[in-house]
Amino acid sequence: MWKLTKNHRFMYLIPQFAWTGISIAYYSGILVVMMQEAIGGDDIQYQFKMSMLALVLFGVGEIVGCFFIGMIVDKFGSKMATIVNLVNITAMIGVTIAFIIQFEFNYLAWLMCFLWGICDSAVNTNTQELIGFEFDNNTEPFSVFNTIQCIANLTCQLIISTLHGQKAYLILTIACGAIAFLSCGLVFFFPYREVKSNKSAVSDKRLPRSFQGSNLTFKLVSQNENAGGAISHHAGMATGGPVGSISSVPKGKELQNRLLRNSDPGANMEIKLLLENTFESEEGLHE
């Protein structure tokens, strides 16, 4: 599993993995404490009640953040999502610093919780989208992500447990802001894989260069219930060339026609392109 951390593409994401853990430690370990101290007084129950009410907006922010960043990724791509994350982080840290300086339970406390919810949800959604679609083996990237997140969370929680007072909270917040901005900003330079969907390989009139050297499976799935189910062919078997040799695979319409000629000609067929686990990206994920 840890061999993946040596992959140069994966390295761009590791700092952001750590930031998600630090974020969890911050909002779960210190937000309520700061708000309770800002409220003041001797009524601990009232302090706790108001702090919990403010955290309702944190939950609202979590919901808004995941849908919002998903829409940005769908319409504008992951690079734009990174820029949006940086803007959100700037606003979140700015409002949090303002709250600590005033140290009064007012509208800034509610806004602070809302922004922390948005940022936590948006960054986590963007991170999981990247490790889910940019790497061939989903198990290892998610395992490393969860492990690094937990280690960072534990470390930050231990640090937070020793802090007390406005000055300590302010220093911690500024440090977290710097870590967040650098970690998420690094993802902007992430080398995205050329192939982002299985569908594009058939719809385009060429085979992307990321497929070179890959062992492909072309699966012909019948849409006719009486057509005898699904038939699978390796690239070479379906096209008349050697198995695993991408040079033998024709392009565009020729590829589709040849695949159909090797299937049941009486069936209404739909071509789907599947990548086996042996797929190797251009950068060599398992090098």
C-alpha positions as CSV (number, residue, x, y, z in Angstrom):
1,M,0.0,0.0,0.0
2,W,2.7,2.5,1.0
3,K,4.5,2.0,-2.4
4,L,1.8,4.3,-3.8
5,T,3.2,7.2,-1.8
6,K,6.3,7.1,-4.0
7,N,4.3,7.7,-7.2
8,H,4.9,11.3,-8.3
9,R,1.3,11.9,-9.2
10,F,0.0,10.7,-5.8
11,M,2.5,12.9,-3.9
12,Y,0.6,16.0,-5.0
13,L,-2.4,14.8,-3.0
14,I,-0.7,13.6,0.3
15,P,-0.5,17.1,1.9
16,Q,-4.2,17.6,1.2
17,F,-4.9,14.2,2.9
18,A,-3.2,15.5,6.0
19,W,-5.1,18.8,5.9
20,T,-8.5,17.0,6.0
21,G,-7.3,15.3,9.2
22,I,-6.2,18.7,10.7
23,S,-9.5,20.2,9.7
24,I,-11.4,17.5,11.6
25,A,-9.2,18.1,14.6
26,Y,-9.8,21.8,14.6
27,Y,-13.5,21.9,14.2
28,S,-14.2,19.0,16.5
29,G,-11.6,20.0,19.2
30,I,-11.5,23.7,19.4
31,L,-14.5,25.5,17.8
32,V,-16.9,24.7,20.7
33,V,-14.2,25.5,23.3
34,M,-13.6,29.0,21.7
35,M,-17.3,29.7,21.5
36,Q,-17.9,28.7,25.1
37,E,-15.1,30.9,26.3
38,A,-16.3,33.8,24.2
39,I,-19.8,33.5,25.7
40,G,-18.4,33.6,29.2
41,G,-20.4,33.6,32.4
42,D,-21.0,30.8,34.8
43,D,-23.8,29.0,33.0
44,I,-22.0,26.1,31.4
45,Q,-25.3,24.7,30.1
46,Y,-26.1,27.9,28.3
47,Q,-22.6,28.1,26.8
48,F,-22.9,24.5,25.5
49,K,-26.4,25.1,24.1
50,M,-25.4,28.1,22.1
51,S,-22.2,26.5,20.8
52,M,-24.2,23.5,19.7
53,L,-26.8,25.7,18.0
54,A,-24.0,27.5,16.1
55,L,-22.7,24.1,14.9
56,V,-26.0,23.5,13.2
57,L,-24.8,25.9,10.6
58,F,-21.6,23.7,10.4
59,G,-23.9,20.8,9.3
60,V,-25.7,23.1,6.8
61,G,-22.3,24.1,5.4
62,E,-21.3,20.4,5.0
63,I,-24.4,19.9,2.8
64,V,-23.9,23.0,0.8
65,G,-20.2,22.4,0.3
66,C,-20.4,18.9,-1.2
67,F,-23.1,19.9,-3.7
68,F,-21.4,23.1,-4.6
69,I,-18.0,21.7,-5.2
70,G,-19.6,18.8,-7.2
71,M,-21.3,21.3,-9.5
72,I,-18.0,23.1,-10.0
73,V,-16.1,19.9,-10.9
74,D,-18.9,18.8,-13.3
75,K,-19.1,22.2,-15.1
76,F,-15.6,23.6,-14.9
77,G,-13.3,20.7,-13.9
78,S,-11.1,19.8,-10.9
79,K,-8.6,22.6,-11.4
80,M,-11.3,25.2,-10.9
81,A,-12.5,23.3,-7.9
82,T,-9.1,23.7,-6.4
83,I,-9.3,27.5,-6.9
84,V,-12.7,27.5,-5.3
85,N,-11.3,25.6,-2.3
86,L,-8.6,28.1,-1.9
87,V,-11.1,31.0,-1.9
88,N,-13.2,29.2,0.7
89,I,-10.2,28.5,2.9
90,T,-9.2,32.2,2.7
91,A,-12.7,33.3,3.8
92,M,-12.9,30.6,6.5
93,I,-9.5,31.5,8.1
94,G,-10.2,35.2,7.8
95,V,-13.6,35.0,9.6
96,T,-12.1,32.7,12.3
97,I,-9.2,35.1,12.9
98,A,-11.7,38.0,13.2
99,F,-13.8,36.0,15.7
100,I,-10.8,35.2,17.8
101,I,-9.7,38.9,17.8
102,Q,-13.2,40.1,18.9
103,F,-13.8,37.0,21.0
104,E,-17.5,37.7,21.3
105,F,-20.3,35.3,20.5
106,N,-22.0,37.1,17.6
107,Y,-22.7,36.7,13.9
108,L,-19.0,35.8,13.3
109,A,-19.4,32.7,15.4
110,W,-22.3,31.5,13.2
111,L,-20.6,32.4,10.0
112,M,-17.3,30.8,11.1
113,C,-19.1,27.4,11.7
114,F,-20.9,27.7,8.4
115,L,-17.6,28.3,6.5
116,W,-15.8,25.5,8.3
117,G,-18.6,23.1,7.2
118,I,-18.4,24.3,3.6
119,C,-14.6,23.9,3.4
120,D,-14.4,20.5,5.1
121,S,-17.1,19.1,2.8
122,A,-15.7,20.7,-0.3
123,V,-12.1,19.6,0.2
124,N,-13.0,16.1,1.2
125,T,-15.4,15.7,-1.8
126,N,-12.7,17.0,-4.2
127,T,-10.1,14.7,-2.6
128,Q,-12.2,11.6,-2.9
129,E,-13.2,12.5,-6.5
130,L,-9.5,12.7,-7.4
131,I,-8.4,9.4,-5.8
132,G,-11.5,7.7,-7.1
133,F,-11.1,8.6,-10.7
134,E,-7.4,9.4,-11.3
135,F,-5.9,6.1,-10.2
136,D,-6.6,2.6,-11.4
137,N,-6.8,0.8,-8.1
138,N,-9.3,2.5,-5.8
139,T,-8.5,0.4,-2.7
140,E,-4.9,1.5,-2.1
141,P,-5.5,5.3,-2.7
142,F,-8.4,5.4,-0.2
143,S,-6.5,3.3,2.3
144,V,-3.6,5.7,2.2
145,F,-5.9,8.7,2.4
146,N,-7.7,7.4,5.5
147,T,-4.5,6.4,7.2
148,I,-2.8,9.8,6.6
149,Q,-6.0,11.6,7.6
150,C,-6.2,9.7,10.9
151,I,-2.5,10.3,11.7
152,A,-2.8,14.1,11.0
153,N,-6.0,14.2,13.1
154,L,-4.4,12.5,16.1
155,T,-1.3,14.7,15.9
156,C,-3.4,17.9,15.7
157,Q,-5.7,16.8,18.5
158,L,-2.7,16.3,20.8
159,I,-1.4,19.8,20.0
160,I,-4.9,21.4,20.6
161,S,-5.2,19.7,24.0
162,T,-2.3,21.8,25.3
163,L,-3.6,25.2,24.1
164,H,-5.6,27.8,26.0
165,G,-6.3,31.4,25.5
166,Q,-6.9,33.8,22.6
167,K,-3.2,34.1,21.7
168,A,-2.8,30.3,21.4
169,Y,-6.0,30.0,19.4
170,L,-4.8,32.8,17.0
171,I,-1.4,31.2,16.4
172,L,-3.0,27.8,15.8
173,T,-5.5,29.3,13.3
174,I,-2.9,31.1,11.3
175,A,-0.7,28.0,11.2
176,C,-3.7,25.9,10.0
177,G,-4.6,28.5,7.4
178,A,-1.0,28.4,6.0
179,I,-1.1,24.6,5.9
180,A,-4.5,24.5,4.3
181,F,-3.6,27.0,1.6
182,L,-0.3,25.3,0.7
183,S,-1.7,21.8,0.8
184,C,-4.8,22.5,-1.3
185,G,-2.9,24.9,-3.6
186,L,-0.5,22.1,-4.5
187,V,-3.3,20.1,-6.0
188,F,-3.7,22.8,-8.6
189,F,-0.5,21.4,-10.2
190,F,-1.7,17.8,-10.1
191,P,-1.0,16.1,-13.4
192,Y,-4.4,14.9,-14.4
193,R,-4.7,11.7,-16.4
194,E,-5.6,12.1,-20.0
195,V,-8.4,9.5,-19.9
196,K,-11.2,10.4,-17.6
197,S,-13.9,8.1,-18.7
198,N,-14.3,4.7,-20.3
199,K,-16.9,6.1,-22.8
200,S,-14.5,8.5,-24.4
201,A,-12.3,5.8,-25.8
202,V,-15.1,4.6,-28.1
203,S,-16.8,7.9,-28.8
204,D,-13.5,9.6,-29.8
205,K,-12.1,8.8,-33.3
206,R,-8.8,7.7,-31.8
207,L,-7.5,5.7,-28.9
208,P,-5.8,8.0,-26.3
209,R,-2.1,7.6,-25.8
210,S,-2.8,6.6,-22.2
211,F,-4.0,3.2,-23.5
212,Q,-0.6,2.4,-25.0
213,G,0.8,-0.8,-23.5
214,S,-2.5,-1.6,-21.8
215,N,-4.3,-4.9,-21.7
216,L,-7.8,-3.9,-22.7
217,T,-11.1,-5.8,-22.6
218,F,-13.8,-4.9,-25.0
219,K,-17.1,-6.1,-23.6
220,L,-20.1,-6.4,-26.0
221,V,-23.3,-6.3,-24.1
222,S,-26.5,-7.4,-25.8
223,Q,-29.6,-5.1,-25.4
224,N,-31.7,-7.9,-26.8
225,E,-32.8,-10.4,-24.1
226,N,-32.7,-13.2,-26.6
227,A,-29.3,-12.4,-27.9
228,G,-27.5,-14.7,-25.5
229,G,-26.1,-12.3,-22.9
230,A,-22.7,-10.7,-22.9
231,I,-19.6,-11.7,-24.9
232,S,-16.1,-10.6,-23.8
233,H,-13.1,-10.4,-26.0
234,H,-9.5,-9.3,-25.4
235,A,-8.3,-6.6,-27.7
236,G,-6.3,-8.9,-29.9
237,M,-9.0,-11.6,-30.0
238,A,-11.7,-9.2,-31.0
239,T,-9.7,-7.4,-33.7
240,G,-7.6,-10.2,-35.2
241,G,-4.3,-9.1,-33.6
242,P,-2.2,-10.4,-30.8
243,V,-3.7,-10.2,-27.3
244,G,-2.5,-7.1,-25.4
245,S,-1.0,-5.4,-28.5
246,I,-2.6,-2.0,-28.7
247,S,-1.0,-1.4,-32.1
248,S,-3.3,-4.0,-33.6
249,V,-6.5,-2.1,-32.4
250,P,-8.1,-0.1,-35.3
251,K,-9.6,3.4,-34.7
252,G,-13.1,4.8,-34.5
253,K,-15.8,3.3,-36.7
254,E,-13.5,0.6,-37.9
255,L,-13.0,-0.6,-34.4
256,Q,-16.7,-0.7,-33.7
257,N,-17.5,-2.5,-37.0
258,R,-14.8,-5.1,-36.4
259,L,-16.0,-5.8,-32.9
260,L,-19.6,-6.2,-34.1
261,R,-18.5,-8.6,-36.9
262,N,-17.0,-10.8,-34.2
263,S,-20.3,-10.9,-32.3
264,D,-23.8,-12.1,-33.0
265,P,-24.8,-10.1,-36.2
266,G,-28.5,-10.5,-35.4
267,A,-28.3,-8.8,-32.0
268,N,-28.6,-5.2,-31.2
269,M,-25.3,-4.7,-29.6
270,E,-23.9,-1.9,-27.4
271,I,-20.1,-1.6,-27.1
272,K,-18.7,-0.8,-23.7
273,L,-15.0,-0.4,-23.0
274,L,-13.7,-1.8,-19.7
275,L,-10.2,-1.5,-18.4
276,E,-8.7,-4.5,-16.5
277,N,-6.8,-4.1,-13.3
278,T,-3.6,-4.5,-15.3
279,F,-4.1,-1.0,-16.9
280,E,-1.0,1.0,-16.6
281,S,-1.3,4.8,-16.9
282,E,1.4,6.8,-18.7
283,E,3.1,7.8,-15.5
284,G,3.3,4.2,-14.3
285,L,1.3,4.0,-11.1
286,H,3.0,0.8,-10.0
287,E,6.5,1.6,-11.0
